[in-house]
Amino acid sequence: MRFEDVSFPDPRQNIDFDENLLRLADKEGAGPVVRFWESPRVFIVVGRIGKIEEDVRLKEAEADGIPILRRASGGGTVVQGPGCLNYALVLSKIQYPVLNDLRKSYEWISAKVIAALEPLGVKALFRPTSDIVLAGSEKKFSGNAQKRGKDHILHHGTILYDFDLSLITRYLAIPKDVPEYRKGRPHADFVTNVPIDPAAFKVHLRRLLS
């Protein structure tokens, strides 16, 4: 397992780098990799089949000059920027057969993330299909998405640890499809930061995936 901790100033570079890691693993035998990154600039990224006009408050985003990008993985539309840590996992379906089942793969990877957070004092729970929430409040702090290749998957995940949560309300509409556990909560009552040390989280997740 190779580890990368590299962030680029341009959001498009960060998205493309992740997708290139999958291509290199699947097409050129580069092997599995875990990458951590964080954008120094606020931007919006839409999933592979997401609809920008439905998901994004375009008037506010355009007024503030916020880039809107699209990624190759599925999942919902998110706002990214400082205080939002990304983990991009390129994992082998041959090495880990559980990854061949989409739903089980989310649960298996989320269990690793939850275990990495536990020593940091965060009690978290997996909520299907691809969310991680705080135990008790059921507030979401991590969303996940995947692009699936021939022999590998690219798993994108985020952890909000010091993010300006007001940006989510400003730039994103309430999605049409929401998980049952959301219980109609607006963004401000549904998402939260978890006050972790990102460096410590990286160490724990690396250990669990090595």
Biotite code that builds the C-alpha atoms (Angstrom):
import biotite.structure as struc

atoms = struc.array([
    struc.Atom([0.000, 0.000, 0.000], chain_id="A", res_id=1, res_name="MET", atom_name="CA", element="C"),
    struc.Atom([1.389, 3.370, -1.057], chain_id="A", res_id=2, res_name="ARG", atom_name="CA", element="C"),
    struc.Atom([0.536, 6.540, 0.850], chain_id="A", res_id=3, res_name="PHE", atom_name="CA", element="C"),
    struc.Atom([0.324, 10.038, -0.608], chain_id="A", res_id=4, res_name="GLU", atom_name="CA", element="C"),
    struc.Atom([-0.265, 13.248, 1.340], chain_id="A", res_id=5, res_name="ASP", atom_name="CA", element="C"),
    struc.Atom([-0.389, 15.849, -1.372], chain_id="A", res_id=6, res_name="VAL", atom_name="CA", element="C"),
    struc.Atom([-2.722, 18.781, -1.991], chain_id="A", res_id=7, res_name="SER", atom_name="CA", element="C"),
    struc.Atom([-2.803, 21.108, -4.975], chain_id="A", res_id=8, res_name="PHE", atom_name="CA", element="C"),
    struc.Atom([-3.958, 24.744, -4.958], chain_id="A", res_id=9, res_name="PRO", atom_name="CA", element="C"),
    struc.Atom([-6.298, 24.138, -7.910], chain_id="A", res_id=10, res_name="ASP", atom_name="CA", element="C"),
    struc.Atom([-9.407, 22.061, -7.048], chain_id="A", res_id=11, res_name="PRO", atom_name="CA", element="C"),
    struc.Atom([-9.451, 20.529, -10.546], chain_id="A", res_id=12, res_name="ARG", atom_name="CA", element="C"),
    struc.Atom([-5.922, 19.206, -10.023], chain_id="A", res_id=13, res_name="GLN", atom_name="CA", element="C"),
    struc.Atom([-6.983, 17.478, -6.819], chain_id="A", res_id=14, res_name="ASN", atom_name="CA", element="C"),
    struc.Atom([-9.955, 15.781, -8.478], chain_id="A", res_id=15, res_name="ILE", atom_name="CA", element="C"),
    struc.Atom([-7.916, 14.725, -11.511], chain_id="A", res_id=16, res_name="ASP", atom_name="CA", element="C"),
    struc.Atom([-5.082, 13.387, -9.361], chain_id="A", res_id=17, res_name="PHE", atom_name="CA", element="C"),
    struc.Atom([-7.439, 10.988, -7.565], chain_id="A", res_id=18, res_name="ASP", atom_name="CA", element="C"),
    struc.Atom([-8.865, 9.702, -10.823], chain_id="A", res_id=19, res_name="GLU", atom_name="CA", element="C"),
    struc.Atom([-5.387, 9.254, -12.260], chain_id="A", res_id=20, res_name="ASN", atom_name="CA", element="C"),
    struc.Atom([-4.432, 7.091, -9.282], chain_id="A", res_id=21, res_name="LEU", atom_name="CA", element="C"),
    struc.Atom([-7.277, 4.716, -10.186], chain_id="A", res_id=22, res_name="LEU", atom_name="CA", element="C"),
    struc.Atom([-6.241, 4.667, -13.824], chain_id="A", res_id=23, res_name="ARG", atom_name="CA", element="C"),
    struc.Atom([-2.637, 3.891, -12.919], chain_id="A", res_id=24, res_name="LEU", atom_name="CA", element="C"),
    struc.Atom([-3.706, 1.062, -10.605], chain_id="A", res_id=25, res_name="ALA", atom_name="CA", element="C"),
    struc.Atom([-6.123, -0.520, -13.073], chain_id="A", res_id=26, res_name="ASP", atom_name="CA", element="C"),
    struc.Atom([-4.262, 0.040, -16.341], chain_id="A", res_id=27, res_name="LYS", atom_name="CA", element="C"),
    struc.Atom([-0.591, 0.171, -15.394], chain_id="A", res_id=28, res_name="GLU", atom_name="CA", element="C"),
    struc.Atom([-0.298, -1.976, -12.290], chain_id="A", res_id=29, res_name="GLY", atom_name="CA", element="C"),
    struc.Atom([0.655, 0.881, -9.978], chain_id="A", res_id=30, res_name="ALA", atom_name="CA", element="C"),
    struc.Atom([-1.134, -0.805, -7.086], chain_id="A", res_id=31, res_name="GLY", atom_name="CA", element="C"),
    struc.Atom([-3.290, 0.403, -4.187], chain_id="A", res_id=32, res_name="PRO", atom_name="CA", element="C"),
    struc.Atom([-2.797, 3.836, -2.684], chain_id="A", res_id=33, res_name="VAL", atom_name="CA", element="C"),
    struc.Atom([-4.194, 5.954, 0.117], chain_id="A", res_id=34, res_name="VAL", atom_name="CA", element="C"),
    struc.Atom([-4.124, 9.678, -0.504], chain_id="A", res_id=35, res_name="ARG", atom_name="CA", element="C"),
    struc.Atom([-5.000, 12.522, 1.835], chain_id="A", res_id=36, res_name="PHE", atom_name="CA", element="C"),
    struc.Atom([-5.640, 16.036, 0.613], chain_id="A", res_id=37, res_name="TRP", atom_name="CA", element="C"),
    struc.Atom([-7.360, 19.291, 1.510], chain_id="A", res_id=38, res_name="GLU", atom_name="CA", element="C"),
    struc.Atom([-8.256, 22.146, -0.793], chain_id="A", res_id=39, res_name="SER", atom_name="CA", element="C"),
    struc.Atom([-7.044, 25.613, 0.219], chain_id="A", res_id=40, res_name="PRO", atom_name="CA", element="C"),
    struc.Atom([-9.871, 27.042, -1.872], chain_id="A", res_id=41, res_name="ARG", atom_name="CA", element="C"),
    struc.Atom([-13.639, 26.688, -1.494], chain_id="A", res_id=42, res_name="VAL", atom_name="CA", element="C"),
    struc.Atom([-15.307, 24.880, -4.395], chain_id="A", res_id=43, res_name="PHE", atom_name="CA", element="C"),
    struc.Atom([-18.342, 22.766, -5.187], chain_id="A", res_id=44, res_name="ILE", atom_name="CA", element="C"),
    struc.Atom([-18.084, 19.284, -6.652], chain_id="A", res_id=45, res_name="VAL", atom_name="CA", element="C"),
    struc.Atom([-20.987, 17.406, -8.219], chain_id="A", res_id=46, res_name="VAL", atom_name="CA", element="C"),
    struc.Atom([-21.179, 13.622, -8.468], chain_id="A", res_id=47, res_name="GLY", atom_name="CA", element="C"),
    struc.Atom([-21.041, 11.790, -11.786], chain_id="A", res_id=48, res_name="ARG", atom_name="CA", element="C"),
    struc.Atom([-24.773, 12.037, -12.504], chain_id="A", res_id=49, res_name="ILE", atom_name="CA", element="C"),
    struc.Atom([-25.666, 14.949, -10.252], chain_id="A", res_id=50, res_name="GLY", atom_name="CA", element="C"),
    struc.Atom([-27.655, 17.870, -11.675], chain_id="A", res_id=51, res_name="LYS", atom_name="CA", element="C"),
    struc.Atom([-25.963, 21.194, -11.046], chain_id="A", res_id=52, res_name="ILE", atom_name="CA", element="C"),
    struc.Atom([-29.118, 23.226, -11.565], chain_id="A", res_id=53, res_name="GLU", atom_name="CA", element="C"),
    struc.Atom([-30.949, 21.161, -8.912], chain_id="A", res_id=54, res_name="GLU", atom_name="CA", element="C"),
    struc.Atom([-28.187, 20.764, -6.350], chain_id="A", res_id=55, res_name="ASP", atom_name="CA", element="C"),
    struc.Atom([-26.411, 24.126, -6.400], chain_id="A", res_id=56, res_name="VAL", atom_name="CA", element="C"),
    struc.Atom([-27.656, 27.598, -5.489], chain_id="A", res_id=57, res_name="ARG", atom_name="CA", element="C"),
    struc.Atom([-26.185, 29.001, -8.657], chain_id="A", res_id=58, res_name="LEU", atom_name="CA", element="C"),
    struc.Atom([-26.921, 32.657, -7.946], chain_id="A", res_id=59, res_name="LYS", atom_name="CA", element="C"),
    struc.Atom([-24.895, 32.594, -4.718], chain_id="A", res_id=60, res_name="GLU", atom_name="CA", element="C"),
    struc.Atom([-22.099, 30.443, -6.136], chain_id="A", res_id=61, res_name="ALA", atom_name="CA", element="C"),
    struc.Atom([-21.672, 32.626, -9.193], chain_id="A", res_id=62, res_name="GLU", atom_name="CA", element="C"),
    struc.Atom([-21.804, 35.839, -7.151], chain_id="A", res_id=63, res_name="ALA", atom_name="CA", element="C"),
    struc.Atom([-18.988, 34.532, -4.940], chain_id="A", res_id=64, res_name="ASP", atom_name="CA", element="C"),
    struc.Atom([-16.928, 33.125, -7.817], chain_id="A", res_id=65, res_name="GLY", atom_name="CA", element="C"),
    struc.Atom([-17.058, 29.560, -6.485], chain_id="A", res_id=66, res_name="ILE", atom_name="CA", element="C"),
    struc.Atom([-15.877, 26.950, -9.024], chain_id="A", res_id=67, res_name="PRO", atom_name="CA", element="C"),
    struc.Atom([-18.307, 24.109, -9.746], chain_id="A", res_id=68, res_name="ILE", atom_name="CA", element="C"),
    struc.Atom([-16.632, 20.878, -10.807], chain_id="A", res_id=69, res_name="LEU", atom_name="CA", element="C"),
    struc.Atom([-17.744, 17.356, -11.576], chain_id="A", res_id=70, res_name="ARG", atom_name="CA", element="C"),
    struc.Atom([-16.036, 14.182, -10.341], chain_id="A", res_id=71, res_name="ARG", atom_name="CA", element="C"),
    struc.Atom([-16.053, 10.678, -11.807], chain_id="A", res_id=72, res_name="ALA", atom_name="CA", element="C"),
    struc.Atom([-17.500, 9.022, -8.713], chain_id="A", res_id=73, res_name="SER", atom_name="CA", element="C"),
    struc.Atom([-21.166, 8.957, -7.773], chain_id="A", res_id=74, res_name="GLY", atom_name="CA", element="C"),
    struc.Atom([-22.720, 10.421, -4.658], chain_id="A", res_id=75, res_name="GLY", atom_name="CA", element="C"),
    struc.Atom([-24.099, 13.810, -3.831], chain_id="A", res_id=76, res_name="GLY", atom_name="CA", element="C"),
    struc.Atom([-22.960, 17.364, -4.366], chain_id="A", res_id=77, res_name="THR", atom_name="CA", element="C"),
    struc.Atom([-20.650, 18.774, -1.693], chain_id="A", res_id=78, res_name="VAL", atom_name="CA", element="C"),
    struc.Atom([-18.858, 21.993, -0.796], chain_id="A", res_id=79, res_name="VAL", atom_name="CA", element="C"),
    struc.Atom([-15.160, 21.617, -0.103], chain_id="A", res_id=80, res_name="GLN", atom_name="CA", element="C"),
    struc.Atom([-12.422, 23.855, 1.206], chain_id="A", res_id=81, res_name="GLY", atom_name="CA", element="C"),
    struc.Atom([-10.210, 24.482, 4.233], chain_id="A", res_id=82, res_name="PRO", atom_name="CA", element="C"),
    struc.Atom([-11.261, 22.318, 7.177], chain_id="A", res_id=83, res_name="GLY", atom_name="CA", element="C"),
    struc.Atom([-12.569, 19.488, 5.000], chain_id="A", res_id=84, res_name="CYS", atom_name="CA", element="C"),
    struc.Atom([-10.104, 16.585, 4.875], chain_id="A", res_id=85, res_name="LEU", atom_name="CA", element="C"),
    struc.Atom([-10.302, 14.220, 1.908], chain_id="A", res_id=86, res_name="ASN", atom_name="CA", element="C"),
    struc.Atom([-9.222, 10.613, 1.850], chain_id="A", res_id=87, res_name="TYR", atom_name="CA", element="C"),
    struc.Atom([-9.009, 8.912, -1.541], chain_id="A", res_id=88, res_name="ALA", atom_name="CA", element="C"),
    struc.Atom([-8.539, 5.151, -1.377], chain_id="A", res_id=89, res_name="LEU", atom_name="CA", element="C"),
    struc.Atom([-7.577, 3.118, -4.434], chain_id="A", res_id=90, res_name="VAL", atom_name="CA", element="C"),
    struc.Atom([-8.125, -0.441, -3.253], chain_id="A", res_id=91, res_name="LEU", atom_name="CA", element="C"),
    struc.Atom([-7.885, -3.813, -4.967], chain_id="A", res_id=92, res_name="SER", atom_name="CA", element="C"),
    struc.Atom([-11.059, -5.874, -5.357], chain_id="A", res_id=93, res_name="LYS", atom_name="CA", element="C"),
    struc.Atom([-8.835, -8.940, -5.700], chain_id="A", res_id=94, res_name="ILE", atom_name="CA", element="C"),
    struc.Atom([-7.038, -8.292, -2.430], chain_id="A", res_id=95, res_name="GLN", atom_name="CA", element="C"),
    struc.Atom([-10.287, -7.384, -0.655], chain_id="A", res_id=96, res_name="TYR", atom_name="CA", element="C"),
    struc.Atom([-13.172, -9.409, -2.193], chain_id="A", res_id=97, res_name="PRO", atom_name="CA", element="C"),
    struc.Atom([-15.688, -7.599, 0.027], chain_id="A", res_id=98, res_name="VAL", atom_name="CA", element="C"),
    struc.Atom([-15.194, -4.585, -2.244], chain_id="A", res_id=99, res_name="LEU", atom_name="CA", element="C"),
    struc.Atom([-16.968, -6.386, -5.087], chain_id="A", res_id=100, res_name="ASN", atom_name="CA", element="C"),
    struc.Atom([-20.256, -5.758, -3.293], chain_id="A", res_id=101, res_name="ASP", atom_name="CA", element="C"),
    struc.Atom([-21.002, -2.025, -3.471], chain_id="A", res_id=102, res_name="LEU", atom_name="CA", element="C"),
    struc.Atom([-23.063, -1.761, -0.303], chain_id="A", res_id=103, res_name="ARG", atom_name="CA", element="C"),
    struc.Atom([-20.730, -3.963, 1.732], chain_id="A", res_id=104, res_name="LYS", atom_name="CA", element="C"),
    struc.Atom([-17.720, -2.023, 0.474], chain_id="A", res_id=105, res_name="SER", atom_name="CA", element="C"),
    struc.Atom([-19.103, 1.206, 1.925], chain_id="A", res_id=106, res_name="TYR", atom_name="CA", element="C"),
    struc.Atom([-19.710, -0.473, 5.255], chain_id="A", res_id=107, res_name="GLU", atom_name="CA", element="C"),
    struc.Atom([-16.266, -2.126, 5.303], chain_id="A", res_id=108, res_name="TRP", atom_name="CA", element="C"),
    struc.Atom([-14.361, 1.077, 4.492], chain_id="A", res_id=109, res_name="ILE", atom_name="CA", element="C"),
    struc.Atom([-16.480, 3.175, 6.845], chain_id="A", res_id=110, res_name="SER", atom_name="CA", element="C"),
    struc.Atom([-15.682, 0.730, 9.660], chain_id="A", res_id=111, res_name="ALA", atom_name="CA", element="C"),
    struc.Atom([-11.977, 1.472, 9.105], chain_id="A", res_id=112, res_name="LYS", atom_name="CA", element="C"),
    struc.Atom([-12.623, 5.222, 9.210], chain_id="A", res_id=113, res_name="VAL", atom_name="CA", element="C"),
    struc.Atom([-14.736, 4.900, 12.356], chain_id="A", res_id=114, res_name="ILE", atom_name="CA", element="C"),
    struc.Atom([-12.014, 2.797, 14.011], chain_id="A", res_id=115, res_name="ALA", atom_name="CA", element="C"),
    struc.Atom([-9.420, 5.446, 13.097], chain_id="A", res_id=116, res_name="ALA", atom_name="CA", element="C"),
    struc.Atom([-11.537, 8.130, 14.762], chain_id="A", res_id=117, res_name="LEU", atom_name="CA", element="C"),
    struc.Atom([-12.133, 6.227, 17.986], chain_id="A", res_id=118, res_name="GLU", atom_name="CA", element="C"),
    struc.Atom([-8.670, 6.929, 19.533], chain_id="A", res_id=119, res_name="PRO", atom_name="CA", element="C"),
    struc.Atom([-9.343, 10.613, 18.829], chain_id="A", res_id=120, res_name="LEU", atom_name="CA", element="C"),
    struc.Atom([-12.413, 10.560, 21.050], chain_id="A", res_id=121, res_name="GLY", atom_name="CA", element="C"),
    struc.Atom([-14.994, 10.484, 18.259], chain_id="A", res_id=122, res_name="VAL", atom_name="CA", element="C"),
    struc.Atom([-17.796, 7.941, 18.618], chain_id="A", res_id=123, res_name="LYS", atom_name="CA", element="C"),
    struc.Atom([-19.192, 7.507, 15.126], chain_id="A", res_id=124, res_name="ALA", atom_name="CA", element="C"),
    struc.Atom([-21.669, 5.291, 13.318], chain_id="A", res_id=125, res_name="LEU", atom_name="CA", element="C"),
    struc.Atom([-22.148, 4.169, 9.718], chain_id="A", res_id=126, res_name="PHE", atom_name="CA", element="C"),
    struc.Atom([-25.411, 5.160, 8.087], chain_id="A", res_id=127, res_name="ARG", atom_name="CA", element="C"),
    struc.Atom([-26.212, 3.565, 4.713], chain_id="A", res_id=128, res_name="PRO", atom_name="CA", element="C"),
    struc.Atom([-25.641, 4.090, 1.981], chain_id="A", res_id=129, res_name="THR", atom_name="CA", element="C"),
    struc.Atom([-22.424, 6.008, 2.500], chain_id="A", res_id=130, res_name="SER", atom_name="CA", element="C"),
    struc.Atom([-22.542, 8.397, 5.470], chain_id="A", res_id=131, res_name="ASP", atom_name="CA", element="C"),
    struc.Atom([-20.740, 8.509, 8.790], chain_id="A", res_id=132, res_name="ILE", atom_name="CA", element="C"),
    struc.Atom([-22.446, 10.329, 11.658], chain_id="A", res_id=133, res_name="VAL", atom_name="CA", element="C"),
    struc.Atom([-21.826, 11.232, 15.264], chain_id="A", res_id=134, res_name="LEU", atom_name="CA", element="C"),
    struc.Atom([-23.356, 8.766, 17.695], chain_id="A", res_id=135, res_name="ALA", atom_name="CA", element="C"),
    struc.Atom([-26.210, 10.350, 19.617], chain_id="A", res_id=136, res_name="GLY", atom_name="CA", element="C"),
    struc.Atom([-26.862, 13.463, 17.534], chain_id="A", res_id=137, res_name="SER", atom_name="CA", element="C"),
    struc.Atom([-26.862, 11.528, 14.228], chain_id="A", res_id=138, res_name="GLU", atom_name="CA", element="C"),
    struc.Atom([-25.214, 14.563, 12.636], chain_id="A", res_id=139, res_name="LYS", atom_name="CA", element="C"),
    struc.Atom([-23.275, 13.841, 9.453], chain_id="A", res_id=140, res_name="LYS", atom_name="CA", element="C"),
    struc.Atom([-19.607, 14.752, 9.193], chain_id="A", res_id=141, res_name="PHE", atom_name="CA", element="C"),
    struc.Atom([-18.435, 12.348, 6.485], chain_id="A", res_id=142, res_name="SER", atom_name="CA", element="C"),
    struc.Atom([-19.784, 11.557, 3.034], chain_id="A", res_id=143, res_name="GLY", atom_name="CA", element="C"),
    struc.Atom([-18.399, 8.916, 0.700], chain_id="A", res_id=144, res_name="ASN", atom_name="CA", element="C"),
    struc.Atom([-18.608, 8.010, -2.985], chain_id="A", res_id=145, res_name="ALA", atom_name="CA", element="C"),
    struc.Atom([-16.984, 5.565, -5.374], chain_id="A", res_id=146, res_name="GLN", atom_name="CA", element="C"),
    struc.Atom([-15.844, 5.046, -8.926], chain_id="A", res_id=147, res_name="LYS", atom_name="CA", element="C"),
    struc.Atom([-15.392, 1.388, -9.712], chain_id="A", res_id=148, res_name="ARG", atom_name="CA", element="C"),
    struc.Atom([-12.722, 0.111, -12.082], chain_id="A", res_id=149, res_name="GLY", atom_name="CA", element="C"),
    struc.Atom([-11.984, -3.349, -13.413], chain_id="A", res_id=150, res_name="LYS", atom_name="CA", element="C"),
    struc.Atom([-9.819, -4.570, -10.525], chain_id="A", res_id=151, res_name="ASP", atom_name="CA", element="C"),
    struc.Atom([-9.792, -1.550, -8.214], chain_id="A", res_id=152, res_name="HIS", atom_name="CA", element="C"),
    struc.Atom([-12.148, 0.994, -6.748], chain_id="A", res_id=153, res_name="ILE", atom_name="CA", element="C"),
    struc.Atom([-11.592, 4.680, -6.094], chain_id="A", res_id=154, res_name="LEU", atom_name="CA", element="C"),
    struc.Atom([-13.297, 5.537, -2.813], chain_id="A", res_id=155, res_name="HIS", atom_name="CA", element="C"),
    struc.Atom([-13.696, 9.231, -2.021], chain_id="A", res_id=156, res_name="HIS", atom_name="CA", element="C"),
    struc.Atom([-14.402, 10.300, 1.524], chain_id="A", res_id=157, res_name="GLY", atom_name="CA", element="C"),
    struc.Atom([-14.501, 13.588, 3.411], chain_id="A", res_id=158, res_name="THR", atom_name="CA", element="C"),
    struc.Atom([-14.291, 14.531, 7.061], chain_id="A", res_id=159, res_name="ILE", atom_name="CA", element="C"),
    struc.Atom([-15.471, 17.937, 8.228], chain_id="A", res_id=160, res_name="LEU", atom_name="CA", element="C"),
    struc.Atom([-13.199, 18.923, 11.087], chain_id="A", res_id=161, res_name="TYR", atom_name="CA", element="C"),
    struc.Atom([-12.950, 22.745, 10.925], chain_id="A", res_id=162, res_name="ASP", atom_name="CA", element="C"),
    struc.Atom([-15.119, 23.672, 7.988], chain_id="A", res_id=163, res_name="PHE", atom_name="CA", element="C"),
    struc.Atom([-17.281, 26.790, 7.660], chain_id="A", res_id=164, res_name="ASP", atom_name="CA", element="C"),
    struc.Atom([-20.611, 24.955, 7.749], chain_id="A", res_id=165, res_name="LEU", atom_name="CA", element="C"),
    struc.Atom([-22.565, 28.062, 6.732], chain_id="A", res_id=166, res_name="SER", atom_name="CA", element="C"),
    struc.Atom([-21.150, 27.577, 3.219], chain_id="A", res_id=167, res_name="LEU", atom_name="CA", element="C"),
    struc.Atom([-23.219, 24.413, 2.814], chain_id="A", res_id=168, res_name="ILE", atom_name="CA", element="C"),
    struc.Atom([-26.447, 26.304, 3.437], chain_id="A", res_id=169, res_name="THR", atom_name="CA", element="C"),
    struc.Atom([-25.340, 29.159, 1.196], chain_id="A", res_id=170, res_name="ARG", atom_name="CA", element="C"),
    struc.Atom([-24.382, 27.059, -1.820], chain_id="A", res_id=171, res_name="TYR", atom_name="CA", element="C"),
    struc.Atom([-26.364, 23.808, -1.727], chain_id="A", res_id=172, res_name="LEU", atom_name="CA", element="C"),
    struc.Atom([-30.067, 23.101, -2.044], chain_id="A", res_id=173, res_name="ALA", atom_name="CA", element="C"),
    struc.Atom([-31.623, 20.302, -0.012], chain_id="A", res_id=174, res_name="ILE", atom_name="CA", element="C"),
    struc.Atom([-31.139, 17.122, -2.109], chain_id="A", res_id=175, res_name="PRO", atom_name="CA", element="C"),
    struc.Atom([-34.199, 15.407, -3.554], chain_id="A", res_id=176, res_name="LYS", atom_name="CA", element="C"),
    struc.Atom([-33.087, 12.041, -2.241], chain_id="A", res_id=177, res_name="ASP", atom_name="CA", element="C"),
    struc.Atom([-32.182, 12.109, 1.424], chain_id="A", res_id=178, res_name="VAL", atom_name="CA", element="C"),
    struc.Atom([-31.539, 9.279, 3.893], chain_id="A", res_id=179, res_name="PRO", atom_name="CA", element="C"),
    struc.Atom([-34.285, 8.447, 6.353], chain_id="A", res_id=180, res_name="GLU", atom_name="CA", element="C"),
    struc.Atom([-32.109, 9.305, 9.354], chain_id="A", res_id=181, res_name="TYR", atom_name="CA", element="C"),
    struc.Atom([-31.947, 12.945, 8.180], chain_id="A", res_id=182, res_name="ARG", atom_name="CA", element="C"),
    struc.Atom([-35.553, 13.363, 9.390], chain_id="A", res_id=183, res_name="LYS", atom_name="CA", element="C"),
    struc.Atom([-36.142, 16.544, 7.434], chain_id="A", res_id=184, res_name="GLY", atom_name="CA", element="C"),
    struc.Atom([-33.338, 18.474, 9.056], chain_id="A", res_id=185, res_name="ARG", atom_name="CA", element="C"),
    struc.Atom([-31.948, 21.520, 7.199], chain_id="A", res_id=186, res_name="PRO", atom_name="CA", element="C"),
    struc.Atom([-28.227, 21.590, 6.465], chain_id="A", res_id=187, res_name="HIS", atom_name="CA", element="C"),
    struc.Atom([-27.491, 23.632, 9.595], chain_id="A", res_id=188, res_name="ALA", atom_name="CA", element="C"),
    struc.Atom([-29.021, 20.956, 11.825], chain_id="A", res_id=189, res_name="ASP", atom_name="CA", element="C"),
    struc.Atom([-27.797, 17.955, 9.822], chain_id="A", res_id=190, res_name="PHE", atom_name="CA", element="C"),
    struc.Atom([-24.037, 18.440, 9.355], chain_id="A", res_id=191, res_name="VAL", atom_name="CA", element="C"),
    struc.Atom([-21.291, 19.080, 11.872], chain_id="A", res_id=192, res_name="THR", atom_name="CA", element="C"),
    struc.Atom([-17.548, 19.247, 12.357], chain_id="A", res_id=193, res_name="ASN", atom_name="CA", element="C"),
    struc.Atom([-15.652, 16.723, 14.444], chain_id="A", res_id=194, res_name="VAL", atom_name="CA", element="C"),
    struc.Atom([-12.750, 18.494, 16.200], chain_id="A", res_id=195, res_name="PRO", atom_name="CA", element="C"),
    struc.Atom([-9.963, 16.066, 15.334], chain_id="A", res_id=196, res_name="ILE", atom_name="CA", element="C"),
    struc.Atom([-6.278, 16.491, 14.627], chain_id="A", res_id=197, res_name="ASP", atom_name="CA", element="C"),
    struc.Atom([-6.077, 15.559, 10.925], chain_id="A", res_id=198, res_name="PRO", atom_name="CA", element="C"),
    struc.Atom([-2.474, 14.402, 11.275], chain_id="A", res_id=199, res_name="ALA", atom_name="CA", element="C"),
    struc.Atom([-3.429, 11.929, 13.997], chain_id="A", res_id=200, res_name="ALA", atom_name="CA", element="C"),
    struc.Atom([-6.361, 10.633, 11.959], chain_id="A", res_id=201, res_name="PHE", atom_name="CA", element="C"),
    struc.Atom([-4.065, 10.001, 8.994], chain_id="A", res_id=202, res_name="LYS", atom_name="CA", element="C"),
    struc.Atom([-1.717, 7.964, 11.175], chain_id="A", res_id=203, res_name="VAL", atom_name="CA", element="C"),
    struc.Atom([-4.545, 5.797, 12.507], chain_id="A", res_id=204, res_name="HIS", atom_name="CA", element="C"),
    struc.Atom([-6.183, 5.218, 9.112], chain_id="A", res_id=205, res_name="LEU", atom_name="CA", element="C"),
    struc.Atom([-2.842, 4.362, 7.538], chain_id="A", res_id=206, res_name="ARG", atom_name="CA", element="C"),
    struc.Atom([-2.234, 1.781, 10.248], chain_id="A", res_id=207, res_name="ARG", atom_name="CA", element="C"),
    struc.Atom([-5.640, 0.199, 9.721], chain_id="A", res_id=208, res_name="LEU", atom_name="CA", element="C"),
    struc.Atom([-5.208, -0.030, 5.953], chain_id="A", res_id=209, res_name="LEU", atom_name="CA", element="C"),
    struc.Atom([-1.596, -1.219, 5.936], chain_id="A", res_id=210, res_name="SER", atom_name="CA", element="C"),
])
